[in-house]
């Protein structure tokens, strides 16, 4: 038996609880692991509070991310004692996840834990921080360089936004952070933001083309925010889109694309190829300031994670939440 956050849906309704779960219920896989730390991403919050159709199989052990130690392996690249990081791959959605003391995973999905990070630090990064790095890589593939102009980060006090702000500023970019939390301006400046704007400037319907402001954008919000960010991106600029905190719709036009040559780069973290994952984690090990990572991180025990997930969905959390298993 092992302790886990179990999500159940029956005729009586939905239930999320910490339970002792039989190890016999673990899915098939070639690596059995001990989870030392997990985390709460936005998707985890949706699943645990049942506010989004994240879970596809019931019952489900929650948790799309985990970091820890291999206990048993039949995979050629992994042996007992190896340290790993796991992000996504449908875990916590279609197969049992990592908000648990044990998990059985697929060896091809795992990334070696970078020597620069403890398991706690890796989960302080988690899918949100790894997604932020994927966004930065997408901007760089498009040719963005320090000095090219202001880079907008939306949803800046969230997990993706906080890490993106820290990464971009350390890489030499001038970052403008958009947030609905005016009292968090000092926090965002401590991460490296040069300017902080109210998300209300972006969240309402706007004109299809607006004053050119941004060389690039990292957007985790979607909907009108993404539409306005596109309308304000400078000629030849690039917008990396990775989230839908405001909504999954995109009430925009083709004008930014055909009149200003703007690129909309979609960023997916769940099924990203393993080589891209390794690149992202290697870059995180060199480009993310550990001191800034510490300032954006809160930690809770597994028993408190369900309540913390509700806080996350209520917008009462900033930065990243590590779950100590």
N, C-alpha and C positions, 0 to 999 in steps of 0.2 A: 504494500500500500504506500501511496505517497500523497502529499497535500497539494491541492490545486484549486484554482478558480474554475468551477464547473458551471456552464450555462445550459439550462434546460428549458424546453418548451413542450408543454403538454396541454391537455384539455383544460387544466386548471390555470394555464397562462404561462408567463415567462418567469424564470427564477435564476438569479446569479448568486452563488454562495461558495464559500471555501469549504471543501470537503476532502475526506480521505478517499482516494480513488484507487481501484485495483489496477496494478501494473499490467494485468492480463488484457486490459482494455486498450493499451497502447497500439497504435497502428503499425503496420509492417514498415520496416526500414533497416538500413545496414549499420546504423550508428545509434547506440543508446547513450544518453548524456545525462549528466547532473547539471541542472541549471543553478548557477550561483546568483545571478542577477537577471531580472527582466525589466520591462519598462511599460509605461502607458503612452501609446501614441493616440492620435485622434481616432484612428480606426478601432483601436482597442476600446476607447471610450464609447464609440457607437455600438460596438458589440456588447459590452458589459451592461450598458443602460438600455439596450434593445431599441436604440433610436435610429438605426439604419440596418438595411438588409445585408449585414456583413457575414453572418454565420449561415452556412448552407447545409450543414449536417448537424443533427442533434442526437444525444447531448454533445457539447463541445467544451474542451478545455481551452480557455482564452489565452491570448498572448502571441503576437506575431513575431516578437523578438526574444532572443535569449543569448546569454553568454555563460560559458562554464567549462566543464571538463568532460572529455570522452571517458565513459566507463567501459564500454565494449564496442568493438567494431569488426565488421567483416569487409570494410571498404579499404582498398589498397593504400589510400593516402592518409588514413586516420588510424591511430592506435590509442589504446587506453593511456590516459594521462595528458593527451594533447588538449590544448586550450583553443576554443573556437568562438566565433560570432555567427549568429543566424539572424537573417532578416527576411520576412515575407514568405514567398513561395506557396502561399495559400494556407500556411500554418495558422491556426486560430480561426480559420474560415471553413476549410474543407477537411482538415485533419487536426488532431489535438495539438495544442500549442504549448507555450513556454512560460505562462504564469503558473508554474508548477515546479515541484522538486525534481521531476524526471520528465524526459521527452525522448521519443524515438524519431530520428530524423533521417534524411537522405544525405549521405556523405558528399555528394556532388553539390549540395546546397550550401555547405559550410565554408566559411572563410577563416583562415588562421587568425587568432587574436594577435593584432600587432603588438610587438614588444613594448611599444610606447604606452599601452593602455592596460589598466586593470579591467576585470570584468565589469566593475561598477562604472568605470569611465566609458567603456564600450556601450553600456546601456544608457548612460547619460547622453550619449550620441544617438543610439538606437536608429530605427527607421527614419525618424524625423531628421536627425542630423546627417545620416547617410544620404537621404533624399536631397538635403540642402547641398551636399557635395556633388551629387549628380547634376543638380541645377547649375552649379558653378562650372562643372566640366562642360555642360552644354553651352554656356555662354562663351567659354574659352574656345570651344570647337568652332564657334561662329566668328572668332577673331577678337573678342573683347580683351583689351589690355588696360592696365592701370593708366589713368590719365585720359581715357577716351571720353569721360563724362560721368555724370551722376548715375548711380545704379539704385533703382527703387526696390525695396523689399516690402511686400505687403504682409499683413498678419504678423507683424514683426515681433510681438511678444510671445508668439506661439513657438513650438519646438522647431519647426523648419525655419521660421523667420529669425529666431534668436541665433541659431547656428549659422545661417546664411549671412547675417549681419556681422558676426564675429569673423567668419572666414573671409568675406569680401574685404573687410577693413584691414585685416592682417595682410592680405595680398596687395594692398595699396590702392584699393578703389574708394571713392567717395560715396558713402552710402546714405540714402535717405530712407528712413524707416517710417512706415505708415502703421498707426495703431489707433484703436478706439479707447485706449487707456492713457489719458493725459498724465496720470500720476506715475506712469512708467517711463517717462521721457529720460530721466536720469539713468535708469537701468539700461535703456537702449544706447545712450551715449557711452556708458561704461563698456558696452560691447564693441564700440567703435563707430556708431552712427554719427555722421557729421550733422545731420538735420533730422528732425522728427516732425511729421505732419499728421493731422487728424484723418483717420480713415474715411470720415464723412466727405472729404474732398474727392474721394474715388468711388464711394459706395452707392451713389444715386445715379439714375440715368443721365447720360451726357451726350455731347455731340459726337458724331462718328470720327471727326478729325478735330484735334485740339492743339494747343500750343505745344511745340516739341520740347520735352523736358528730359527724357531719360535715354541714356545710351543703351541701357539694358534693364531688365526687370526680372526679379524672382517673385512669382505669384503663387501663394498657397490658398487663395480665397475664391477665385472664379467669379462668375456672374458679372454684375455691373463693374465690380472692381477691376477684373481682368479686361473688360471692354474699354474702360477708361484708361487703363495702363497702356493698352495697345494704341489708343487714340493719341496718347501723349508721348509715345516712343519716337525718338529722333530717326531721321532718314537712315536706313540701313541697319537699324538697331535690332535687338533680339529680346524676346520675352520667353522665359522658361516657366511653363505652367505645370504645377504638380499637385494642386489641391482644390477643394470645393467648399471651404468653410462658409462662404456666403451662399453658394448654390452651384449646381452642376450646369446651369444654363450659361450661354455666352451671347448676350444681346448686343452683338456687334455688327459691323458691315465689313465688306472687303476693302474699304478705303485705305486703312493703314498698310495693307499688303500690296495693293496695286498702285498707290500713289506715293508711298514712302519706302517701299521695299522692306517692310518690317517682317521679321521671321518669328513665327510662333512655334517654339520647340516644346513638344510634349515630353514630360519626364515621368517615367514609370519606375518605381522601386521594387514592386512585387516580383516581377518576372525578369528583371534585368539580368543579362548574361553574367556568368561567374567572373569572367575577366574584367568586365566593367566594375563589378563589385570589388574585386581585389584592388583595382586602380583607385577607386573611391576611398577605400579604407587606408591604402598607403598614403594618399594625399591628406586624409584627415590626420594621420599620425605626424605629418610635418607641418600642416597649414592651420591647425586648430590650436589655439593657445590653451593649455590645460587650466591656467588660472581663470580664464573666461568661462571655460566649461564648468568649473566649480561654481561660479556665480549664478549660472542659469539652472542649477540642478537642485531638486528637492528629492528626499528619499523617504519611502514609506515601507513598512513590512507588508508581506502578502495579505495579512488579515485586514489591513486598512486600504487595500487597493481598490475595492469596489466603491467605497465612499469617495475615494480620490477620483475615480473615473467619473462620478457624478459631478464633482467640482470642475473637472476638465470640460465636460459638456455644458456646464453652466457659465463658462467663460471666466472662472475664478482661479485659473492657474496660469502662471507664466513660465516660459522655459520648458524644462524637461523634468520628468518624474521617473526616478529609478525605483524599482521594486526589489527589495532585498529578499531573496528566497532562502 
